[in-house]
């Protein structure tokens, strides 16, 4: 792994930038909590560069949020990148990755969704010189296990669209359900080499996936940005490594993959919306008390997270954007092909 040398030649902290994407509202509280948790429990990476990006049009963040970012030593950048697919709920992730790759001054970027808690030094995320990308594969979900899989037709259609033969997508064995699937990734946590071009490729492949009008099912038209991410990694021929589930361990009251045994060795906990409610917060705190009482004590006074930030004018603009983007999504769906009956 690459590190930044000190004047006396000793190894200092690893050369990595943590990248987050934030938009007005609840994401502000999540991102602040995530950065503060990294600073507290991140070990050698606790003081790493943190870049927080707001990459598409929307209400401004609260001044208090920006002040807290600065106090935590995090850099915040706002831009409004033009794309015909800004309506897609996950498009901000690709746009943030592309901007992050332009702005980072380190060897690698570690992407974290805002709804995570770094509870131990996430050393597995550090890339070796021979690696360009690292990501978890947790469960099969929408992945395909081969020609007889009911979801295979969806992946075949996408592969034809990308002009990447499906058989060139690597096999991975998912950590939770132990399924052998074609490059099923989970993009909530991943690392990539600065200069690899992954950020720009991710945006292009997400736009291409959407413009293809290839949809998974009517219930779940667009399964997630990680589908496009898998094709980006393959198209760029990046050298990759599968991360252990400990780097992206789902921890919610309804999770099918959560286990207290696995959580004991977790580096990063992914709580999704659990901290938005008193009930979810109480459940998560009670679980943490059994294996990480120090994290529970630190977290207790910070949850539940506020869900309404920014005042009525920002809330009104968020609602308008939500409704406008939903209309645009319906237009795409009405002109799309669906490959799975679900």
Number of C-alpha atoms within 10 A of each C-alpha: 14 17 15 15 13 10 8 6 8 9 12 13 16 22 20 27 25 22 26 23 25 26 21 21 21 18 21 25 23 24 24 20 21 21 27 21 20 25 20 17 19 22 17 15 22 20 17 20 19 24 24 22 23 24 26 19 15 17 17 14 19 15 10 9 17 17 12 13 21 11 11 15 17 22 15 16 16 18 14 12 14 11 13 10 20 20 18 18 15 15 20 24 24 26 27 29 27 20 21 26 24 14 13 19 14 19 21 26 28 23 24 25 22 26 20 25 27 27 22 22 18 21 15 17 26 25 25 13 10 10 16 21 26 24 26 24 23 26 22 22 14 19 22 23 20 17 10 9 11 15 20 20 18 20 21 18 18 24 17 11 14 18 10 15 14 19 11 13 18 12 16 20 19 22 19 15 13 13 19 18 23 22 27 28 28 20 21 19 22 22 27 29 25 22 13 17 18 24 24 19 21 25 25 17 21 26 19 17 20 20 13 17 18 23 23 23 18 15 12 13 20 20 15 18 24 19 22 24 24 21 24 23 23 16 17 12 11 19 14 17 17 20 20 19 25 20 25 28 27 23 24 20 15 10 11 12 16 15 13 13 9 12 20 13 16 21 23 25 21 21 22 15 15 22 23 18 14 13 13 19 23 16 15 20 20 14 18 19 13 11 15 16 14 12 19 17 13 11 18 13 9 13 18 18 20 16 14 15 17 19 10 10 10 19 16 13 14 17 12 13 16 13 13 12 17 15 13 15 19 11 11 19 19 9 11 18 18 19 20 18 10 9
